[in-house]
Amino acid sequence: MFIILAVAAPGQEDAAAGSVNELYNKGVELYQAGDYAAAFEYLLKAAEGGGIEAQTYVGYMYEKGEGTAADTAKAIEWYRRAAEGGYTLAQTNLAWMYENGVGVAQNYSEAARWYRKAADGGDARAQNNLGYFYQEGMGVERDLVEARRLYELAIGQHYTTANVNLGLIYLNGLGVETDNDKALYWFQVAATMGDNWGMYNLAYMHYNGLGTEKNLELARRWYEGAAEAGVPQALYMLGWLYSHSEGVEQDLDKAAEYYRKSLEAGYQPAEDELRRIGR
């Protein structure tokens, strides 16, 4: 979760005094300065005073163990308070906790319920995540039309993951005719906005000549971008290019380096390739 909230004038220096807004603003100021322990003291006071933004901050700090000991049960408690108060960011965070079983038993139906509330309130991340739920039938009846609609809503708010998901809808023909041109377009949009999976999927399209002519140089460039952004599969594909001399001169040392990094990042197929090239 990324918290980007405006800060008004600093509040009282004593965390026990001042209005909820003053306490909240001072807490945010301290949080952004990296003083998490002091920030938590102010934000907790504001949360206890009923501030829903502060309640969400406190939930996040309990979730991540920032300024206080990590406690996912307390994170759930504070997210729920703010979510029930109608704060969409808290609703989305609470839904994510239910989706992943963090601090609470995994429950896709409950996750979908909270994503729906946040999505209806305009939260782009919730719109995207709920779209995926409808795509996969997680906690809701599978509905690819609704999935696409929700992705499009999130795209309207420049949520790049939704661009990737919509591209995959068209690439795989999920509820629509397969359309590589549209898939390429949405991956391109996401990639140029810096989305790691957008870059990876755009590289895939260039590598396979889908929606465009096969171009190994462009594929390598986008795989490099995705690899720098931490996509293990992109590291694997760079290893593949160098080990199979596709678009580059064969370099087994460089290939092994990429395969090892991919394996270290958890992508097991890289182990087979390391074995194949004798490294």
C-alpha positions as CSV (number, residue, x, y, z in Angstrom):
1,M,0.0,0.0,0.0
2,F,1.3,3.4,-0.9
3,I,0.1,6.3,1.3
4,I,0.2,9.7,-0.4
5,L,-1.7,12.2,1.7
6,A,-1.5,15.9,2.0
7,V,-0.1,17.5,5.2
8,A,-1.5,20.7,6.5
9,A,0.2,22.9,9.1
10,P,2.1,21.0,11.8
11,G,0.0,20.3,14.9
12,Q,0.7,20.4,18.6
13,E,4.1,19.1,19.8
14,D,2.5,17.0,22.5
15,A,0.8,13.9,21.1
16,A,-1.7,13.9,23.9
17,A,-3.0,17.3,22.9
18,G,-4.5,19.0,19.8
19,S,-7.3,18.1,17.5
20,V,-7.6,14.9,15.5
21,N,-6.5,16.8,12.3
22,E,-3.5,18.3,14.1
23,L,-2.4,15.0,15.5
24,Y,-2.8,13.3,12.1
25,N,-0.9,16.0,10.2
26,K,1.9,15.9,12.7
27,G,2.0,12.1,12.5
28,V,2.2,12.2,8.7
29,E,5.0,14.8,8.8
30,L,7.0,12.6,11.2
31,Y,6.2,9.4,9.1
32,Q,7.5,11.1,5.9
33,A,10.6,12.2,7.8
34,G,11.2,8.5,8.7
35,D,10.6,8.9,12.5
36,Y,8.1,6.0,12.6
37,A,8.1,5.6,16.4
38,A,7.1,9.2,17.0
39,A,4.7,9.1,14.0
40,F,2.9,6.1,15.4
41,E,2.3,7.9,18.8
42,Y,0.6,10.8,17.1
43,L,-1.3,8.7,14.5
44,L,-2.6,6.4,17.2
45,K,-4.0,9.3,19.2
46,A,-5.7,10.6,16.0
47,A,-7.0,7.1,15.2
48,E,-8.4,6.7,18.7
49,G,-10.1,10.1,18.2
50,G,-12.0,8.8,15.2
51,G,-9.8,9.9,12.3
52,I,-10.3,7.4,9.5
53,E,-7.1,8.3,7.6
54,A,-5.2,7.9,10.8
55,Q,-6.8,4.6,11.5
56,T,-5.7,3.4,8.1
57,Y,-2.1,4.6,8.8
58,V,-2.1,2.8,12.1
59,G,-3.4,-0.3,10.5
60,Y,-0.6,-0.1,7.9
61,M,2.1,0.5,10.6
62,Y,0.9,-2.5,12.5
63,E,0.9,-4.6,9.3
64,K,4.4,-3.6,8.4
65,G,5.9,-3.2,11.9
66,E,6.8,0.4,11.4
67,G,7.1,2.4,14.7
68,T,5.5,-0.5,16.6
69,A,5.7,-4.3,16.8
70,A,4.1,-6.0,13.8
71,D,0.6,-7.2,14.7
72,T,-1.6,-8.3,11.8
73,A,-4.6,-8.8,14.0
74,K,-4.4,-5.2,15.2
75,A,-3.9,-4.1,11.6
76,I,-7.1,-5.8,10.7
77,E,-8.9,-4.1,13.6
78,W,-7.8,-0.6,12.5
79,Y,-8.4,-1.2,8.8
80,R,-11.9,-2.5,9.7
81,R,-12.7,0.6,11.7
82,A,-11.7,2.9,8.8
83,A,-13.4,0.6,6.3
84,E,-16.7,0.7,8.1
85,G,-16.3,4.4,8.2
86,G,-16.4,4.4,4.4
87,Y,-12.7,5.1,3.7
88,T,-11.9,3.3,0.4
89,L,-8.2,2.9,1.0
90,A,-8.9,1.0,4.2
91,Q,-11.6,-1.1,2.4
92,T,-9.0,-2.1,-0.2
93,N,-6.4,-2.9,2.4
94,L,-8.9,-5.0,4.4
95,A,-9.9,-6.8,1.2
96,W,-6.3,-7.6,0.5
97,M,-5.8,-9.0,4.0
98,Y,-8.8,-11.3,3.4
99,E,-7.6,-12.2,-0.1
100,N,-4.2,-13.3,1.2
101,G,-5.1,-14.6,4.6
102,V,-3.0,-12.1,6.5
103,G,-4.1,-11.6,10.1
104,V,-7.4,-13.3,9.3
105,A,-8.5,-16.6,7.7
106,Q,-8.4,-16.4,3.9
107,N,-11.8,-15.6,2.6
108,Y,-12.3,-14.6,-1.1
109,S,-16.0,-13.8,-0.6
110,E,-15.2,-11.3,2.1
111,A,-12.4,-9.9,0.1
112,A,-14.7,-9.5,-2.9
113,R,-17.2,-7.7,-0.7
114,W,-14.7,-5.1,0.5
115,Y,-13.2,-4.7,-2.9
116,R,-16.7,-4.0,-4.3
117,K,-17.3,-1.3,-1.7
118,A,-13.9,0.3,-2.5
119,A,-14.4,-0.1,-6.2
120,D,-17.8,1.5,-6.1
121,G,-16.2,4.3,-4.2
122,G,-13.7,4.9,-7.0
123,D,-10.5,3.1,-5.7
124,A,-8.5,2.1,-8.7
125,R,-6.6,-0.7,-7.0
126,A,-9.9,-2.2,-5.8
127,Q,-11.4,-1.9,-9.3
128,N,-8.4,-3.8,-10.7
129,N,-8.3,-6.5,-8.0
130,L,-12.1,-7.0,-8.2
131,G,-11.7,-7.3,-11.9
132,Y,-9.3,-10.2,-11.4
133,F,-11.7,-11.8,-9.0
134,Y,-14.4,-11.7,-11.7
135,Q,-11.9,-13.0,-14.3
136,E,-11.0,-16.0,-12.1
137,G,-14.2,-16.5,-10.3
138,M,-12.7,-15.9,-6.9
139,G,-15.4,-15.2,-4.2
140,V,-17.8,-14.2,-7.0
141,E,-19.3,-15.9,-10.1
142,R,-17.0,-15.7,-13.0
143,D,-18.0,-12.8,-15.3
144,L,-15.5,-11.8,-17.9
145,V,-17.6,-8.8,-19.1
146,E,-17.6,-7.4,-15.6
147,A,-13.8,-8.1,-15.3
148,R,-13.1,-6.1,-18.4
149,R,-15.4,-3.3,-17.3
150,L,-13.6,-3.0,-14.0
151,Y,-10.1,-3.1,-15.6
152,E,-11.3,-0.3,-17.9
153,L,-12.4,1.8,-14.9
154,A,-9.0,1.3,-13.2
155,I,-7.2,2.2,-16.5
156,G,-9.2,5.5,-16.5
157,Q,-7.4,6.3,-13.3
158,H,-4.0,5.3,-14.8
159,Y,-3.6,2.2,-12.7
160,T,-1.0,0.4,-14.8
161,T,-1.6,-3.2,-13.6
162,A,-5.1,-2.9,-15.1
163,N,-3.5,-2.2,-18.5
164,V,-1.5,-5.4,-18.2
165,N,-4.6,-7.4,-17.2
166,L,-6.7,-6.0,-20.0
167,G,-3.9,-6.9,-22.4
168,L,-3.9,-10.4,-21.1
169,I,-7.7,-10.6,-21.6
170,Y,-7.1,-9.8,-25.4
171,L,-4.0,-12.0,-25.7
172,N,-5.7,-15.0,-24.2
173,G,-9.2,-14.4,-25.7
174,L,-10.9,-14.3,-22.3
175,G,-14.6,-13.4,-23.1
176,V,-13.5,-11.7,-26.3
177,E,-11.9,-12.7,-29.6
178,T,-8.2,-13.0,-29.4
179,D,-6.7,-9.7,-30.5
180,N,-2.9,-9.4,-30.5
181,D,-3.0,-5.8,-31.7
182,K,-5.1,-4.7,-28.7
183,A,-2.9,-6.8,-26.4
184,L,0.2,-5.2,-27.8
185,Y,-1.4,-1.7,-27.3
186,W,-2.2,-2.2,-23.7
187,F,1.1,-3.8,-22.8
188,Q,2.8,-0.8,-24.6
189,V,0.8,1.6,-22.5
190,A,1.8,-0.1,-19.3
191,A,5.4,-0.6,-20.3
192,T,5.9,3.1,-21.2
193,M,4.5,4.0,-17.8
194,G,7.1,1.8,-16.1
195,D,5.0,-1.2,-15.2
196,N,7.3,-4.2,-14.7
197,W,4.8,-6.8,-16.1
198,G,3.9,-4.4,-18.9
199,M,7.5,-4.4,-20.0
200,Y,7.8,-8.2,-19.7
201,N,4.6,-8.9,-21.7
202,L,5.6,-6.3,-24.3
203,A,9.0,-8.1,-24.7
204,Y,7.0,-11.4,-25.1
205,M,5.0,-9.9,-27.9
206,H,8.2,-8.7,-29.7
207,Y,9.9,-12.0,-29.1
208,N,7.1,-14.0,-30.6
209,G,6.0,-11.5,-33.3
210,L,2.5,-11.1,-31.9
211,G,0.7,-8.0,-33.0
212,T,4.0,-6.8,-34.5
213,E,6.9,-8.2,-36.5
214,K,9.3,-10.4,-34.5
215,N,12.1,-8.1,-33.2
216,L,14.7,-9.7,-30.9
217,E,16.5,-6.4,-30.2
218,L,13.3,-4.8,-28.9
219,A,12.4,-7.9,-27.0
220,R,15.9,-7.9,-25.3
221,R,15.5,-4.2,-24.4
222,W,12.1,-4.7,-22.7
223,Y,13.3,-7.9,-21.0
224,E,16.2,-5.9,-19.6
225,G,13.7,-3.2,-18.3
226,A,11.5,-5.8,-16.7
227,A,14.6,-7.6,-15.2
228,E,15.8,-4.3,-13.7
229,A,12.3,-4.0,-12.2
230,G,12.6,-7.4,-10.6
231,V,10.7,-9.8,-12.8
232,P,12.3,-13.2,-12.5
233,Q,10.9,-14.5,-15.8
234,A,12.6,-11.6,-17.5
235,L,16.0,-12.6,-16.1
236,Y,15.3,-16.1,-17.3
237,M,14.5,-14.9,-20.8
238,L,17.7,-12.8,-20.9
239,G,19.6,-16.0,-20.0
240,W,17.8,-17.8,-22.7
241,L,18.7,-15.2,-25.4
242,Y,22.4,-15.3,-24.4
243,S,22.5,-19.1,-24.2
244,H,20.7,-19.7,-27.5
245,S,22.3,-16.7,-29.3
246,E,19.0,-15.2,-30.2
247,G,19.6,-11.6,-31.2
248,V,22.9,-11.5,-29.4
249,E,26.2,-13.4,-29.6
250,Q,26.2,-16.5,-27.5
251,D,27.7,-15.8,-24.0
252,L,27.3,-18.6,-21.6
253,D,28.9,-16.7,-18.7
254,K,26.3,-13.9,-19.1
255,A,23.5,-16.5,-19.6
256,A,24.5,-18.2,-16.4
257,E,24.5,-14.9,-14.5
258,Y,21.0,-14.2,-15.6
259,Y,19.8,-17.7,-14.9
260,R,21.3,-17.6,-11.4
261,K,19.6,-14.3,-10.6
262,S,16.3,-15.7,-11.9
263,L,16.7,-18.8,-9.7
264,E,17.6,-16.7,-6.7
265,A,14.4,-14.8,-7.3
266,G,12.5,-18.0,-7.1
267,Y,12.0,-19.0,-10.8
268,Q,12.8,-22.7,-10.7
269,P,13.0,-23.4,-14.5
270,A,16.3,-21.4,-14.5
271,E,17.8,-24.4,-12.6
272,D,17.3,-26.7,-15.5
273,E,18.9,-24.2,-17.9
274,L,21.9,-23.8,-15.6
275,R,22.3,-27.6,-15.7
276,R,21.9,-27.7,-19.4
277,I,24.7,-25.3,-20.1
278,G,26.9,-27.0,-17.5
279,R,27.0,-24.2,-14.9
